[in-house]
Amino acid sequence: MIPELLGRLPVVTYLNPLDSPTLRSILTEPKNSLIKQYKKLFELENIYLNIDDDVMDFMVEKAMEYKLGARGLRSICENVLTDAMFELPSSKEKSFHLTLEYARKKFDKSKMSLLKVA
């Protein structure tokens, strides 16, 4: 009876927004970080993924700019890397170097660039 009673109580909490260094560490440091996940996905297709540091800074900057938080980092990574994930396995490329120019081009082309901060 106690779990049922407690489940009915409203719980409201407030969280502080994540800062840039925290978002950067979420992107790179954990055992299953986003960057490691994408490197593994490319590795499954025998493609070595190399990402510049300024690309990661760009992703964090966009997540901060649009107030997307940690979940927004995944969406940004998907928008930047999806085309390469589908095009490279059919080509003969064995490595992919993700540059800031490529990331900006893919992000600007995506629908995410149309988001407006409230």
C-alpha positions in Angstrom: 0.0 0.0 0.0 2.8 2.4 0.7 4.3 2.3 -2.9 0.8 3.1 -4.3 0.5 6.0 -1.9 3.9 7.4 -2.6 3.4 7.0 -6.4 0.4 9.4 -6.2 2.4 12.3 -4.5 3.5 14.9 -7.0 7.2 15.4 -7.2 8.6 18.6 -8.6 12.3 19.3 -8.9 14.4 22.0 -10.6 17.6 21.3 -12.3 20.3 23.8 -13.2 21.3 23.9 -16.9 24.5 22.1 -17.9 27.5 24.2 -18.7 29.9 23.7 -21.7 32.6 21.7 -19.9 29.9 19.3 -18.5 28.4 18.8 -22.0 31.9 18.3 -23.5 32.6 15.6 -20.9 29.2 13.9 -21.6 30.2 13.9 -25.2 33.6 12.3 -24.7 34.3 10.8 -21.3 31.8 8.1 -20.2 32.4 4.5 -21.1 29.5 4.7 -23.6 29.9 8.3 -24.6 28.3 9.6 -27.9 31.7 9.9 -29.6 32.7 6.4 -28.6 29.3 5.0 -29.8 29.7 6.7 -33.2 33.3 5.5 -33.6 32.1 2.0 -32.9 29.3 2.2 -35.4 31.8 3.3 -38.1 34.2 0.6 -36.9 31.5 -2.0 -37.6 31.7 -1.0 -41.2 35.5 -1.1 -41.1 35.8 2.7 -41.3 38.0 4.7 -38.9 36.3 7.8 -37.6 38.5 10.8 -36.6 36.8 13.8 -35.1 38.5 17.2 -34.7 38.3 18.8 -31.3 36.7 22.0 -32.7 33.9 19.8 -34.1 33.1 18.7 -30.5 33.3 22.3 -29.4 30.9 23.2 -32.2 28.4 20.5 -31.1 28.6 21.7 -27.5 28.2 25.3 -28.6 25.1 24.5 -30.6 23.6 22.5 -27.7 24.2 25.5 -25.5 22.9 28.0 -28.1 19.6 26.1 -28.6 19.4 25.1 -24.9 19.1 21.4 -25.8 21.2 19.9 -23.0 22.7 16.4 -23.1 19.9 14.9 -25.1 20.4 17.5 -27.8 24.0 16.4 -28.2 22.7 13.1 -29.7 20.5 14.9 -32.1 23.3 17.2 -33.2 25.6 14.2 -33.7 23.0 12.4 -35.7 22.4 15.4 -38.0 26.1 15.8 -38.6 27.0 12.1 -39.1 24.0 10.5 -40.6 24.9 11.1 -44.2 28.4 9.8 -43.7 27.1 6.7 -41.9 25.0 5.7 -45.0 27.3 6.8 -47.8 30.7 5.7 -46.6 30.1 1.9 -46.3 29.3 1.7 -50.0 32.4 3.6 -50.9 35.9 2.3 -50.7 36.9 4.7 -47.9 38.6 3.2 -44.9 38.6 6.4 -42.8 36.5 9.5 -42.3 37.9 12.7 -40.9 35.1 14.9 -39.5 36.1 18.5 -39.9 34.5 21.7 -38.6 33.6 22.8 -42.1 31.8 19.5 -42.8 30.0 19.6 -39.5 28.8 23.2 -40.1 27.6 22.4 -43.6 25.6 19.4 -42.4 24.2 21.2 -39.4 23.1 24.2 -41.4 21.4 21.9 -43.9 19.5 20.0 -41.2 16.2 21.1 -39.7 17.8 21.6 -36.4 19.3 24.9 -37.6 15.7 26.2 -37.8 15.1 25.8 -34.0 14.5 29.0 -32.2 15.4 29.5 -28.6 12.3 30.5 -26.5 
